[in-house]
């Protein structure tokens, strides 16, 4: 199912703030536009991790993710969220470091929770 509208979610874990957005994206260029937009909005964010799923002109499914230097492969975690719900579009989570290191597992869980929150907000809006 294609993502047709934008939905956002905010989450706090150990004083780190996570800002998640799910949005329509036809290709990686659309995702990078959103990353630039969010870098402008969240100037204190250290990492902007994202995932993309979409079809090319031939109908083949393309999947891509980026961790932006964050530990725990949060880009893959976000991609798994899109796969789980069969969504095609972009999912971006920006993290503002709160002074407490979360560790590899904690980072993955926090990004998953933030991304899942955005997906749930999207589902609420589409009902």
NUZAVO-538739 format. One record per residue: residue number from 0; residue in three letters; x, y, z of N, C-alpha, C in turn. Coordinates in steps of 0.05 Angstrom, whole numbers, always signed. Example, Ala and Ser with C-alpha at 12.3 -4.5 7.8 and 13.67 -1.06 7.14 Angstrom:
# NUZAVO-538739
+-----+---------+--------+--------+--------+--------+--------+--------+--------+--------+--------+
| num | residuo |    npx |    npy |    npz |   capx |   capy |   capz |    cpx |    cpy |    cpz |
+-----+---------+--------+--------+--------+--------+--------+--------+--------+--------+--------+
|   0 |     Ala |   +264 |   -114 |   +156 |   +246 |    -90 |   +156 |   +264 |    -66 |   +156 |
|   1 |     Ser |   +257 |    -45 |   +142 |   +273 |    -21 |   +143 |   +258 |     +1 |   +157 |
+-----+---------+--------+--------+--------+--------+--------+--------+--------+--------+--------+
***
This chain:
# NUZAVO-538739
+-----+---------+--------+--------+--------+--------+--------+--------+--------+--------+--------+
| num | residuo |    npx |    npy |    npz |   capx |   capy |   capz |    cpx |    cpy |    cpz |
+-----+---------+--------+--------+--------+--------+--------+--------+--------+--------+--------+
|   0 |     Unk |    +17 |    -23 |     +0 |     +0 |     +0 |     +0 |    +18 |    +25 |     +0 |
|   1 |     Unk |    +12 |    +43 |    -18 |    +28 |    +68 |    -20 |    +20 |    +87 |     +3 |
|   2 |     Unk |    +41 |   +100 |    +14 |    +36 |   +120 |    +33 |    +26 |   +145 |    +18 |
|   3 |     Unk |     +3 |   +155 |    +26 |    -10 |   +177 |    +12 |     -9 |   +204 |    +26 |
|   4 |     Unk |     -3 |   +204 |    +52 |     -1 |   +229 |    +67 |    +19 |   +227 |    +88 |
|   5 |     Unk |    +28 |   +249 |    +98 |    +49 |   +251 |   +118 |    +36 |   +248 |   +146 |
|   6 |     Unk |    +51 |   +233 |   +164 |    +43 |   +231 |   +192 |    +68 |   +232 |   +209 |
|   7 |     Unk |    +66 |   +245 |   +232 |    +90 |   +249 |   +249 |    +85 |   +238 |   +277 |
|   8 |     Unk |   +107 |   +233 |   +291 |   +106 |   +222 |   +318 |   +131 |   +230 |   +332 |
|   9 |     Unk |   +128 |   +237 |   +358 |   +151 |   +245 |   +374 |   +153 |   +225 |   +398 |
|  10 |     Unk |   +178 |   +219 |   +405 |   +183 |   +199 |   +426 |   +209 |   +208 |   +441 |
|  11 |     Unk |   +208 |   +203 |   +467 |   +232 |   +209 |   +484 |   +241 |   +183 |   +498 |
|  12 |     Unk |   +267 |   +178 |   +496 |   +279 |   +155 |   +510 |   +305 |   +164 |   +523 |
|  13 |     Unk |   +306 |   +162 |   +549 |   +330 |   +170 |   +564 |   +340 |   +198 |   +556 |
|  14 |     Unk |   +322 |   +217 |   +555 |   +327 |   +245 |   +549 |   +334 |   +250 |   +519 |
|  15 |     Unk |   +338 |   +229 |   +503 |   +341 |   +233 |   +474 |   +313 |   +237 |   +462 |
|  16 |     Unk |   +311 |   +256 |   +444 |   +285 |   +261 |   +431 |   +286 |   +250 |   +402 |
|  17 |     Unk |   +265 |   +236 |   +395 |   +263 |   +223 |   +368 |   +239 |   +235 |   +354 |
|  18 |     Unk |   +244 |   +245 |   +330 |   +223 |   +257 |   +313 |   +219 |   +239 |   +288 |
|  19 |     Unk |   +196 |   +226 |   +286 |   +192 |   +208 |   +264 |   +171 |   +219 |   +245 |
|  20 |     Unk |   +175 |   +214 |   +219 |   +155 |   +221 |   +199 |   +154 |   +200 |   +178 |
|  21 |     Unk |   +129 |   +192 |   +170 |   +125 |   +175 |   +148 |   +112 |   +192 |   +126 |
|  22 |     Unk |   +120 |   +188 |   +101 |   +112 |   +207 |    +80 |   +112 |   +193 |    +53 |
|  23 |     Unk |    +97 |   +205 |    +34 |    +98 |   +194 |     +6 |   +125 |   +199 |     -6 |
|  24 |     Unk |   +136 |   +179 |    -20 |   +162 |   +182 |    -33 |   +162 |   +163 |    -57 |
|  25 |     Unk |   +167 |   +175 |    -81 |   +167 |   +159 |   -105 |   +195 |   +147 |   -110 |
|  26 |     Unk |   +215 |   +160 |    -99 |   +243 |   +150 |   -103 |   +261 |   +160 |    -81 |
|  27 |     Unk |   +286 |   +152 |    -82 |   +305 |   +161 |    -61 |   +309 |   +191 |    -61 |
|  28 |     Unk |   +306 |   +204 |    -83 |   +309 |   +233 |    -84 |   +288 |   +247 |    -67 |
|  29 |     Unk |   +263 |   +236 |    -66 |   +242 |   +247 |    -49 |   +250 |   +244 |    -20 |
|  30 |     Unk |   +262 |   +222 |    -13 |   +271 |   +217 |    +15 |   +292 |   +237 |    +22 |
|  31 |     Unk |   +311 |   +241 |     +5 |   +333 |   +259 |    +11 |   +323 |   +288 |    +13 |
|  32 |     Unk |   +302 |   +295 |     -1 |   +290 |   +322 |     +2 |   +278 |   +324 |    +31 |
|  33 |     Unk |   +265 |   +303 |    +40 |   +254 |   +304 |    +67 |   +276 |   +305 |    +88 |
|  34 |     Unk |   +298 |   +291 |    +83 |   +321 |   +292 |   +102 |   +331 |   +320 |   +104 |
|  35 |     Unk |   +334 |   +334 |    +81 |   +344 |   +362 |    +81 |   +324 |   +380 |    +96 |
|  36 |     Unk |   +298 |   +375 |    +92 |   +278 |   +391 |   +105 |   +279 |   +387 |   +136 |
|  37 |     Unk |   +281 |   +362 |   +144 |   +282 |   +356 |   +173 |   +309 |   +365 |   +186 |
|  38 |     Unk |   +331 |   +365 |   +170 |   +356 |   +375 |   +181 |   +353 |   +405 |   +187 |
|  39 |     Unk |   +338 |   +419 |   +170 |   +332 |   +447 |   +175 |   +314 |   +452 |   +199 |
|  40 |     Unk |   +294 |   +435 |   +203 |   +275 |   +437 |   +225 |   +287 |   +428 |   +251 |
|  41 |     Unk |   +302 |   +406 |   +250 |   +314 |   +395 |   +275 |   +345 |   +400 |   +274 |
|  42 |     Unk |   +353 |   +424 |   +277 |   +381 |   +431 |   +275 |   +399 |   +418 |   +296 |
|  43 |     Unk |   +387 |   +411 |   +319 |   +403 |   +398 |   +340 |   +405 |   +367 |   +336 |
|  44 |     Unk |   +391 |   +357 |   +317 |   +391 |   +328 |   +313 |   +418 |   +319 |   +303 |
|  45 |     Unk |   +428 |   +298 |   +315 |   +454 |   +287 |   +308 |   +452 |   +266 |   +285 |
|  46 |     Unk |   +430 |   +252 |   +284 |   +427 |   +231 |   +264 |   +399 |   +232 |   +252 |
|  47 |     Unk |   +398 |   +228 |   +226 |   +373 |   +226 |   +210 |   +373 |   +200 |   +195 |
|  48 |     Unk |   +361 |   +180 |   +207 |   +361 |   +153 |   +195 |   +335 |   +149 |   +180 |
|  49 |     Unk |   +336 |   +135 |   +157 |   +313 |   +132 |   +141 |   +311 |   +105 |   +127 |
|  50 |     Unk |   +287 |   +100 |   +117 |   +282 |    +76 |   +100 |   +263 |    +84 |    +78 |
|  51 |     Unk |   +266 |    +70 |    +55 |   +249 |    +75 |    +32 |   +241 |    +49 |    +20 |
|  52 |     Unk |   +216 |    +47 |    +12 |   +206 |    +25 |     -4 |   +189 |    +37 |    -26 |
|  53 |     Unk |   +193 |    +29 |    -51 |   +177 |    +39 |    -73 |   +183 |    +24 |    -98 |
|  54 |     Unk |   +166 |    +28 |   -118 |   +168 |    +13 |   -143 |   +180 |    +32 |   -164 |
|  55 |     Unk |   +197 |    +20 |   -181 |   +208 |    +35 |   -204 |   +188 |    +35 |   -227 |
|  56 |     Unk |   +197 |    +46 |   -250 |   +179 |    +47 |   -273 |   +171 |    +20 |   -284 |
|  57 |     Unk |   +187 |     +0 |   -279 |   +181 |    -27 |   -288 |   +165 |    -43 |   -268 |
|  58 |     Unk |   +159 |    -31 |   -245 |   +143 |    -45 |   -225 |   +159 |    -61 |   -205 |
|  59 |     Unk |   +186 |    -60 |   -207 |   +203 |    -74 |   -188 |   +204 |    -59 |   -161 |
|  60 |     Unk |   +203 |    -73 |   -139 |   +204 |    -61 |   -113 |   +233 |    -55 |   -105 |
|  61 |     Unk |   +238 |    -30 |    -99 |   +264 |    -21 |    -89 |   +263 |    -15 |    -60 |
|  62 |     Unk |   +283 |    -23 |    -45 |   +285 |    -18 |    -16 |   +312 |     -7 |    -10 |
|  63 |     Unk |   +313 |    +13 |     +7 |   +338 |    +25 |    +14 |   +336 |    +37 |    +42 |
|  64 |     Unk |   +358 |    +37 |    +57 |   +358 |    +50 |    +83 |   +386 |    +62 |    +89 |
|  65 |     Unk |   +386 |    +81 |   +107 |   +411 |    +94 |   +116 |   +411 |    +97 |   +146 |
|  66 |     Unk |   +434 |    +92 |   +158 |   +437 |    +94 |   +187 |   +449 |   +120 |   +196 |
|  67 |     Unk |   +460 |   +136 |   +178 |   +471 |   +162 |   +184 |   +491 |   +161 |   +208 |
|  68 |     Unk |   +507 |   +140 |   +209 |   +528 |   +138 |   +229 |   +519 |   +129 |   +256 |
|  69 |     Unk |   +493 |   +123 |   +259 |   +482 |   +114 |   +285 |   +488 |    +84 |   +288 |
|  70 |     Unk |   +491 |    +76 |   +313 |   +496 |    +47 |   +319 |   +470 |    +32 |   +319 |
|  71 |     Unk |   +472 |     +5 |   +315 |   +449 |    -12 |   +317 |   +433 |    -14 |   +292 |
|  72 |     Unk |   +442 |     -4 |   +270 |   +428 |     -6 |   +244 |   +399 |     +3 |   +245 |
|  73 |     Unk |   +393 |    +27 |   +254 |   +365 |    +36 |   +255 |   +352 |    +39 |   +228 |
|  74 |     Unk |   +367 |    +43 |   +207 |   +355 |    +45 |   +180 |   +342 |    +19 |   +173 |
|  75 |     Unk |   +355 |     -4 |   +179 |   +344 |    -30 |   +173 |   +319 |    -35 |   +191 |
|  76 |     Unk |   +320 |    -25 |   +215 |   +297 |    -28 |   +233 |   +273 |    -14 |   +221 |
|  77 |     Unk |   +278 |    +10 |   +211 |   +256 |    +26 |   +199 |   +246 |    +12 |   +173 |
|  78 |     Unk |   +264 |     +1 |   +158 |   +256 |    -13 |   +134 |   +238 |    -37 |   +141 |
|  79 |     Unk |   +245 |    -51 |   +162 |   +229 |    -74 |   +172 |   +200 |    -65 |   +179 |
|  80 |     Unk |   +198 |    -41 |   +190 |   +171 |    -31 |   +197 |   +154 |    -27 |   +171 |
|  81 |     Unk |   +167 |    -15 |   +151 |   +152 |    -11 |   +125 |   +145 |    -38 |   +113 |
|  82 |     Unk |   +163 |    -57 |   +114 |   +158 |    -84 |   +103 |   +135 |    -98 |   +118 |
|  83 |     Unk |   +135 |    -96 |   +144 |   +115 |   -109 |   +161 |    +87 |   -101 |   +153 |
|  84 |     Unk |    +83 |    -75 |   +147 |    +56 |    -65 |   +140 |    +52 |    -63 |   +110 |
|  85 |     Unk |    +72 |    -72 |    +95 |    +69 |    -71 |    +66 |    +67 |    -43 |    +55 |
|  86 |     Unk |    +79 |    -24 |    +68 |    +77 |     +4 |    +60 |    +99 |    +11 |    +40 |
|  87 |     Unk |    +93 |    +28 |    +21 |   +112 |    +39 |     +2 |   +113 |    +69 |     +5 |
|  88 |     Unk |   +136 |    +79 |    +13 |   +141 |   +107 |    +17 |   +166 |   +110 |    +34 |
|  89 |     Unk |   +168 |   +133 |    +47 |   +192 |   +139 |    +64 |   +185 |   +140 |    +93 |
|  90 |     Unk |   +205 |   +132 |   +109 |   +202 |   +134 |   +139 |   +229 |   +145 |   +149 |
|  91 |     Unk |   +227 |   +168 |   +163 |   +251 |   +182 |   +172 |   +249 |   +186 |   +202 |
|  92 |     Unk |   +270 |   +181 |   +217 |   +271 |   +187 |   +245 |   +297 |   +203 |   +251 |
|  93 |     Unk |   +293 |   +226 |   +263 |   +315 |   +244 |   +271 |   +319 |   +242 |   +301 |
|  94 |     Unk |   +344 |   +240 |   +310 |   +349 |   +237 |   +339 |   +365 |   +261 |   +349 |
|  95 |     Unk |   +355 |   +273 |   +370 |   +369 |   +294 |   +385 |   +381 |   +281 |   +410 |
|  96 |     Unk |   +407 |   +279 |   +411 |   +420 |   +265 |   +433 |   +414 |   +280 |   +460 |
|  97 |     Unk |   +407 |   +264 |   +480 |   +400 |   +275 |   +506 |   +420 |   +272 |   +528 |
|  98 |     Unk |   +444 |   +263 |   +521 |   +466 |   +261 |   +540 |   +469 |   +233 |   +553 |
|  99 |     Unk |   +451 |   +215 |   +547 |   +453 |   +188 |   +557 |   +457 |   +168 |   +534 |
| 100 |     Unk |   +478 |   +153 |   +535 |   +483 |   +133 |   +514 |   +463 |   +110 |   +517 |
| 101 |     Unk |   +450 |   +102 |   +496 |   +429 |    +82 |   +497 |   +440 |    +54 |   +492 |
| 102 |     Unk |   +464 |    +52 |   +480 |   +474 |    +26 |   +472 |   +461 |    +17 |   +446 |
| 103 |     Unk |   +473 |     -4 |   +434 |   +464 |    -14 |   +408 |   +434 |    -22 |   +410 |
| 104 |     Unk |   +427 |    -39 |   +429 |   +400 |    -49 |   +432 |   +380 |    -26 |   +438 |
| 105 |     Unk |   +388 |     -8 |   +456 |   +371 |    +14 |   +463 |   +365 |    +33 |   +440 |
| 106 |     Unk |   +386 |    +37 |   +424 |   +382 |    +55 |   +400 |   +363 |    +42 |   +381 |
| 107 |     Unk |   +367 |    +16 |   +376 |   +349 |     +2 |   +357 |   +320 |     +2 |   +367 |
| 108 |     Unk |   +316 |     -3 |   +393 |   +289 |     -3 |   +404 |   +277 |    +25 |   +403 |
| 109 |     Unk |   +292 |    +46 |   +409 |   +281 |    +73 |   +408 |   +274 |    +81 |   +379 |
| 110 |     Unk |   +291 |    +75 |   +360 |   +284 |    +81 |   +332 |   +259 |    +65 |   +323 |
| 111 |     Unk |   +258 |    +40 |   +332 |   +235 |    +23 |   +324 |   +209 |    +35 |   +336 |
| 112 |     Unk |   +210 |    +43 |   +362 |   +187 |    +54 |   +374 |   +178 |    +80 |   +361 |
| 113 |     Unk |   +197 |    +97 |   +355 |   +190 |   +123 |   +342 |   +178 |   +118 |   +314 |
| 114 |     Unk |   +191 |   +100 |   +299 |   +181 |    +94 |   +272 |   +154 |    +81 |   +273 |
| 115 |     Unk |   +150 |    +63 |   +292 |   +124 |    +49 |   +295 |   +102 |    +69 |   +302 |
| 116 |     Unk |   +110 |    +89 |   +319 |    +90 |   +110 |   +326 |    +81 |   +125 |   +302 |
| 117 |     Unk |   +100 |   +132 |   +284 |    +92 |   +146 |   +259 |    +74 |   +129 |   +241 |
| 118 |     Unk |    +81 |   +103 |   +239 |    +64 |    +85 |   +223 |    +36 |    +84 |   +235 |
| 119 |     Unk |    +34 |    +81 |   +261 |     +8 |    +80 |   +274 |     -8 |   +106 |   +270 |
| 120 |     Unk |     +5 |   +129 |   +272 |     -8 |   +155 |   +267 |    -19 |   +155 |   +238 |
| 121 |     Unk |     -3 |   +145 |   +220 |    -11 |   +144 |   +192 |    -36 |   +126 |   +189 |
| 122 |     Unk |    -36 |   +103 |   +201 |    -59 |    +85 |   +199 |    -84 |    +98 |   +211 |
| 123 |     Unk |    -81 |   +113 |   +233 |   -104 |   +126 |   +245 |   -116 |   +146 |   +225 |
| 124 |     Unk |    -99 |   +161 |   +211 |   -108 |   +182 |   +193 |   -121 |   +170 |   +168 |
| 125 |     Unk |   -114 |   +146 |   +160 |   -124 |   +134 |   +136 |   -150 |   +119 |   +140 |
| 126 |     Unk |   -158 |   +115 |   +164 |   -183 |   +101 |   +170 |   -207 |   +118 |   +164 |
+-----+---------+--------+--------+--------+--------+--------+--------+--------+--------+--------+
***
